[in-house]
């Protein structure tokens, strides 16, 4: 552990003082002073209300904040435990707020959390984002109890989201991960997870901490690693995740490169696993499912279509190395006549994603150039989905996404047969 945050003398002394713990909740942060106080109070309230007899620890793993984020963590507490219907103060609660070491990124923050969990021999862990406005004490119960009481190793979040929010998840990461690994985990990159101490130690054993996983690929890496290595997986319904939603037509090249790149990298690690999977199975859900109010997501459809059209004209020659002639002809015709019912069918979209996965696997082009060239196609597909779902209810949109998952699963032999 030399060279990591946990090797610092003050941290070692704090860990020795705590000894062991039952439950750890980690909060990675970077300049979140305005929001992290609410998250800390929710975590402490959840631990006190639902695990009053357990020894618990909150760990803030910070990326070098300059706005006083760690000070807020140290200073935030629950003064009136009656506010959470608890008659007594819980004394077996500790807080640690430290800057992490290593490559800047969320994965490095998680590594510090995993290391502290291992040092304290905790039974169950959870990690939650530092800018959550919708977190409640119940989130901690839902993320931790399946591990403590039911023997699950990984608890993925399940949220209700606006039909135009999470489009990378809905169009690529969820249906692709489901088709590859055979588990219906609806939010594989949700950001808030529960996991067993055993799985946390397994994560630490993997040699990924000097790679892109340490920067930005940690969410999909945690989910896929748990599924592909046969750890017990479930989901917890958390209601709404309220965050700063972005226009799906904004410049998303970097995010797309990060998320899709990490997903494709994992395909390289587990081909013997995903090639054998032929069907997807349901994953248990904990928590009471209910309808929630959702913040609207603004979408500029014309701007998205314009970006698709321009990208098709500028990148068509590059895509000749990636896509089939039929698919490329379809895209060029759509770009030439975008006003005649703009629509990219599920089968065409799945063919595009599988073709890009094969091109990345075969090193047809520089990986970053290849994946960033996917951006106008993704924006075009999102515009097509927005138009198609404009009058659809939430359940109707979920049905459309389920149909897309079916297309990924049906066309998977195209991917498997060509993967050498």
C-alpha positions in Angstrom: 0.0 0.0 0.0 3.0 2.3 -0.2 2.4 5.5 -2.1 -1.4 5.5 -1.5 -3.4 7.6 0.9 -3.8 4.8 3.4 0.0 4.7 3.9 0.0 8.1 5.5 0.9 8.0 9.2 -2.1 10.0 10.3 -4.4 7.8 8.4 -2.8 4.6 9.8 -3.2 6.1 13.3 -6.9 6.8 12.6 -7.5 3.3 11.3 -5.7 1.8 14.3 -7.9 3.9 16.6 -11.1 2.6 14.8 -9.8 -1.0 14.7 -12.6 -2.8 12.7 -16.0 -1.8 11.5 -19.1 -3.4 10.1 -20.2 -0.9 7.5 -18.4 1.7 5.5 -19.9 4.4 3.2 -17.6 6.2 0.8 -18.1 9.6 -0.8 -15.7 10.5 -3.6 -15.5 14.3 -4.0 -13.9 17.2 -5.8 -15.0 20.8 -5.0 -18.4 19.8 -3.7 -18.6 22.0 -0.7 -22.0 23.3 -1.6 -23.6 19.9 -1.8 -21.7 17.4 0.3 -23.1 18.5 3.6 -26.5 17.2 2.7 -25.0 13.9 1.5 -23.0 13.5 4.8 -26.1 14.1 6.9 -28.2 11.6 4.8 -25.5 9.0 5.2 -25.1 9.5 8.9 -28.9 9.5 9.4 -29.2 6.3 7.3 -26.5 4.5 9.3 -28.0 5.7 12.6 -31.6 4.8 11.8 -31.1 1.5 10.0 -27.9 0.1 11.6 -27.9 1.6 15.1 -26.1 -1.5 16.6 -23.3 -1.6 13.9 -20.0 0.0 14.0 -20.0 2.4 11.0 -17.5 4.6 9.1 -18.0 7.4 6.6 -15.0 8.0 4.3 -14.6 11.1 2.1 -12.0 10.4 -0.5 -11.2 13.8 -2.0 -9.5 14.7 -5.3 -7.7 17.9 -4.0 -10.7 20.2 -3.5 -9.8 23.9 -2.9 -13.3 25.0 -1.8 -13.3 23.5 1.7 -15.1 20.2 0.8 -13.2 18.2 3.4 -13.9 20.9 6.1 -17.6 20.6 5.4 -17.4 16.8 5.8 -15.6 17.2 9.2 -18.0 19.8 10.5 -21.3 18.3 9.3 -23.3 16.3 11.8 -26.8 15.5 12.9 -27.5 17.5 16.1 -31.1 16.4 16.7 -31.5 12.6 16.3 -35.2 12.9 17.0 -35.5 14.4 13.4 -34.9 10.9 12.1 -37.1 9.3 14.7 -34.2 7.9 16.7 -34.4 8.5 20.5 -30.7 8.1 21.2 -27.4 9.3 19.8 -25.3 6.6 18.0 -21.8 6.6 19.3 -20.2 3.9 17.0 -19.9 6.3 14.0 -16.6 7.6 12.7 -15.6 9.9 9.9 -12.4 10.0 7.8 -11.8 12.7 5.1 -8.5 12.4 3.2 -7.2 13.3 -0.2 -6.5 10.3 -2.4 -3.3 9.6 -4.2 -2.7 8.4 -7.8 -4.1 9.3 -11.2 -6.7 12.0 -10.9 -10.2 10.5 -11.2 -13.1 8.8 -9.6 -11.5 5.4 -9.8 -8.5 6.5 -7.7 -11.0 7.9 -5.1 -12.7 4.5 -5.0 -9.4 2.7 -4.6 -8.8 4.6 -1.4 -12.3 3.7 -0.2 -11.6 0.0 -1.0 -8.3 0.1 0.8 -9.8 1.6 4.0 -12.6 -1.0 3.8 -10.1 -3.8 3.6 -8.0 -2.3 6.5 -11.1 -2.1 8.7 -12.3 -5.6 7.6 -15.8 -4.2 6.9 -18.6 -6.5 5.9 -20.6 -4.2 3.7 -19.8 -1.0 1.8 -21.7 1.6 -0.2 -20.5 4.6 -2.3 -22.6 7.6 -3.2 -22.0 10.7 -5.3 -21.1 13.9 -3.5 -23.5 16.2 -5.4 -26.7 14.3 -4.8 -29.8 16.4 -4.1 -32.2 13.5 -3.8 -30.4 11.2 -1.5 -32.3 10.2 1.7 -31.3 8.0 4.7 -33.3 5.2 3.1 -30.7 5.0 0.3 -28.2 3.7 2.8 -30.5 1.0 4.0 -31.3 -0.1 0.4 -27.7 -0.2 -0.7 -26.3 -2.0 2.4 -29.0 -4.3 3.7 -29.0 -6.7 0.8 -25.3 -7.3 1.5 -25.6 -7.5 5.3 -28.9 -9.5 5.5 -29.2 -11.4 2.2 -25.7 -12.3 1.2 -25.5 -10.2 -2.0 -22.1 -9.0 -3.1 -23.1 -6.1 -5.4 -26.1 -3.8 -5.2 -26.7 -1.7 -8.4 -28.9 1.4 -8.2 -32.3 1.5 -9.9 -33.7 5.0 -10.5 -36.7 6.5 -12.3 -35.2 9.0 -14.8 -36.7 11.4 -17.3 -37.2 9.7 -20.7 -34.5 12.0 -22.2 -32.0 11.6 -19.4 -29.3 8.9 -19.4 -29.3 8.4 -23.1 -25.8 6.8 -23.2 -27.0 4.3 -20.7 -30.3 3.7 -22.5 -28.9 3.3 -26.0 -25.5 1.7 -25.4 -24.3 0.7 -22.0 -27.4 -1.0 -20.5 -28.5 -3.0 -23.6 -24.9 -3.9 -24.5 -23.9 -5.0 -21.0 -27.2 -7.0 -20.7 -26.6 -8.7 -24.1 -23.0 -9.5 -23.3 -23.2 -10.7 -19.7 -26.8 -11.9 -19.4 -27.9 -9.8 -16.4 -30.7 -7.2 -16.5 -28.9 -4.5 -14.5 -30.8 -1.4 -15.6 -28.3 1.2 -14.3 -24.8 -0.2 -14.8 -23.1 3.2 -14.5 -25.5 4.8 -12.0 -22.8 6.1 -9.6 -24.2 4.8 -6.3 -23.5 1.2 -5.3 -23.4 -1.2 -2.5 -20.9 -4.1 -2.3 -19.5 -6.7 0.1 -16.2 -6.5 1.8 -15.3 -9.6 -0.1 -16.0 -8.0 -3.5 -14.1 -4.8 -2.4 -11.0 -6.9 -1.7 -11.4 -8.6 -5.1 -11.5 -5.2 -6.8 -8.2 -4.3 -5.1 -6.6 -7.5 -6.4 -7.1 -6.3 -10.0 -4.2 -4.5 -11.7 -6.2 -1.5 -13.1 -5.3 1.4 -11.0 -2.8 3.0 -13.4 -5.3 2.7 -16.3 -8.3 4.6 -17.5 -10.4 2.8 -14.8 -8.7 5.0 -12.3 -9.7 8.1 -14.3 -13.3 7.5 -15.3 -14.2 3.9 -16.0 -14.8 2.8 -12.5 -18.6 2.5 -12.5 -19.0 0.1 -15.5 -15.8 -1.7 -14.4 -17.3 -2.4 -11.0 -20.6 -3.7 -12.4 -19.0 -5.8 -15.1 -16.3 -7.2 -12.9 -19.0 -8.3 -10.3 -21.2 -9.9 -13.0 -18.4 -11.6 -15.0 -16.9 -13.1 -11.9 -20.1 -14.7 -10.7 -20.6 -12.5 -7.6 -24.2 -12.3 -6.4 -25.9 -9.2 -7.9 -29.1 -7.4 -7.1 -30.6 -3.9 -7.6 -32.1 -1.3 -5.1 -34.8 1.1 -6.1 -33.8 4.5 -5.0 -36.5 6.7 -6.5 -35.2 9.7 -8.5 -31.6 10.7 -8.9 -31.6 14.4 -9.1 -28.5 15.9 -10.6 -27.5 18.5 -13.2 -28.9 16.9 -16.3 -27.4 17.8 -19.6 -28.9 18.3 -23.1 -28.3 14.9 -24.9 -27.4 16.9 -28.0 -24.5 18.7 -26.3 -20.9 18.0 -27.1 -20.5 14.6 -25.6 -17.4 13.3 -27.4 -15.2 13.0 -24.3 -18.0 11.3 -22.2 -18.8 8.9 -25.0 -15.1 8.0 -25.5 -14.7 7.4 -21.7 -17.8 5.3 -21.1 -17.9 3.3 -24.4 -14.2 2.9 -24.3 -14.3 1.4 -20.8 -17.2 -0.9 -21.9 -15.2 -2.1 -25.0 -12.0 -2.6 -22.9 -14.0 -5.0 -20.6 -15.1 -7.0 -23.6 -11.3 -7.6 -24.2 -11.0 -9.0 -20.7 -14.0 -11.3 -20.6 -14.6 -12.7 -24.1 -14.8 -16.3 -22.9 -17.5 -15.2 -20.5 -19.7 -13.1 -22.7 -19.4 -15.3 -25.8 -21.2 -18.1 -23.9 -24.1 -16.0 -22.8 -27.2 -16.5 -25.0 -30.1 -15.1 -22.9 -30.5 -12.3 -20.3 -32.1 -13.0 -16.9 -33.8 -10.7 -14.4 -31.9 -9.4 -11.4 -33.7 -9.1 -8.0 -34.9 -5.7 -7.0 -35.1 -4.5 -3.4 -37.1 -1.5 -2.3 -40.7 -0.2 -2.8 -41.1 1.0 -6.4 -43.1 4.1 -6.8 -43.7 7.0 -9.3 -41.5 10.1 -8.7 -41.5 13.6 -10.0 -38.7 14.2 -12.5 -36.9 17.3 -13.5 -37.4 18.1 -17.2 -34.6 17.6 -19.7 -34.3 20.2 -22.5 -33.7 18.8 -26.0 -32.9 20.7 -29.2 -33.8 18.1 -31.9 -32.9 20.2 -34.9 -29.4 20.9 -33.5 -28.9 17.2 -33.0 -30.0 16.4 -36.5 -27.7 19.1 -37.9 -24.8 17.6 -35.9 -25.6 14.1 -37.3 -25.8 15.5 -40.8 -22.5 17.4 -40.6 -20.7 14.4 -39.0 -21.9 12.0 -41.6 -20.6 14.2 -44.4 -17.2 14.8 -42.7 -16.6 11.3 -41.3 -18.1 9.1 -43.9 -14.7 8.2 -45.4 -13.5 7.2 -41.9 -16.6 5.1 -41.3 -15.9 3.1 -44.5 -13.3 1.3 -42.4 -15.9 0.4 -39.7 -19.4 0.1 -41.1 -20.9 -2.2 -43.7 -21.7 -0.5 -47.1 -25.4 -1.0 -46.5 -25.3 0.8 -43.2 -23.2 3.6 -44.5 -25.5 4.1 -47.5 -28.5 4.3 -45.1 -26.7 6.9 -43.0 -25.7 9.0 -46.0 -29.2 8.9 -47.4 -30.6 9.9 -44.0 -28.2 12.8 -43.8 -29.1 14.0 -47.3 -32.8 13.9 -46.6 -33.2 14.4 -42.8 -36.6 16.0 -43.1 -38.4 12.9 -44.4 -39.2 11.2 -41.1 -35.8 11.2 -39.3 -35.4 7.7 -37.9 -32.5 5.3 -37.1 -34.0 1.8 -36.5 -32.9 -0.4 -33.6 -31.3 -2.9 -35.9 -29.2 -0.3 -37.7 -28.1 1.2 -34.4 -27.1 -2.2 -32.9 -25.2 -2.9 -36.2 -23.3 0.4 -35.7 -22.3 -0.4 -32.0 -21.2 -3.9 -32.8 -19.2 -2.7 -35.8 -17.5 -0.1 -33.6 -16.7 -2.8 -31.0 -15.2 -5.0 -33.6 -13.2 -2.1 -35.1 -11.8 -1.2 -31.6 -11.0 -4.9 -31.0 -9.2 -5.1 -34.4 -7.3 -1.8 -33.9 -8.7 -0.6 -37.2 -8.1 3.0 -36.2 -6.7 4.9 -33.2 -9.1 4.1 -30.4 -9.8 7.7 -29.3 -10.4 8.8 -32.9 -12.6 5.8 -33.6 -14.8 6.3 -30.5 -15.1 10.0 -30.8 -16.2 9.6 -34.4 -19.2 7.7 -32.9 -20.5 11.0 -31.5 -22.6 12.3 -34.4 -24.1 8.8 -34.8 -25.0 8.7 -31.2 -26.5 12.2 -31.4 -28.5 11.1 -34.5 -29.8 8.0 -32.7 -30.7 10.1 -29.7 -32.6 12.6 -32.0 -34.4 9.6 -33.5 -35.4 8.3 -30.1 -36.6 11.7 -28.9 -38.8 12.1 -31.9 -40.2 8.5 -31.5 -40.8 8.9 -27.8 -42.1 12.5 -27.8 -45.7 11.4 -26.9 -44.8 8.3 -24.9 -45.2 7.8 -21.2 -42.4 6.5 -19.0 -43.6 2.9 -19.1 -43.9 3.2 -22.9 -40.4 4.5 -23.2 -39.1 1.6 -21.1 -40.9 -0.8 -23.5 -39.0 0.8 -26.4 -35.7 0.3 -24.5 -36.6 -3.3 -23.9 -37.2 -3.7 -27.6 -33.7 -2.3 -28.2 -32.3 -4.8 -25.8 -34.0 -7.5 -27.8 -32.2 -6.3 -30.9 -28.8 -6.3 -29.2 -29.5 -9.9 -28.0 -30.8 -11.1 -31.4 -27.8 -9.6 -33.3 -25.2 -10.7 -30.8 -24.0 -13.7 -33.1 -22.9 -11.0 -35.6 -20.4 -9.8 -32.9 -19.4 -13.2 -31.5 -18.8 -14.8 -34.8 -16.4 -12.0 -35.9 -14.6 -11.6 -32.7 -11.2 -13.3 -33.2 
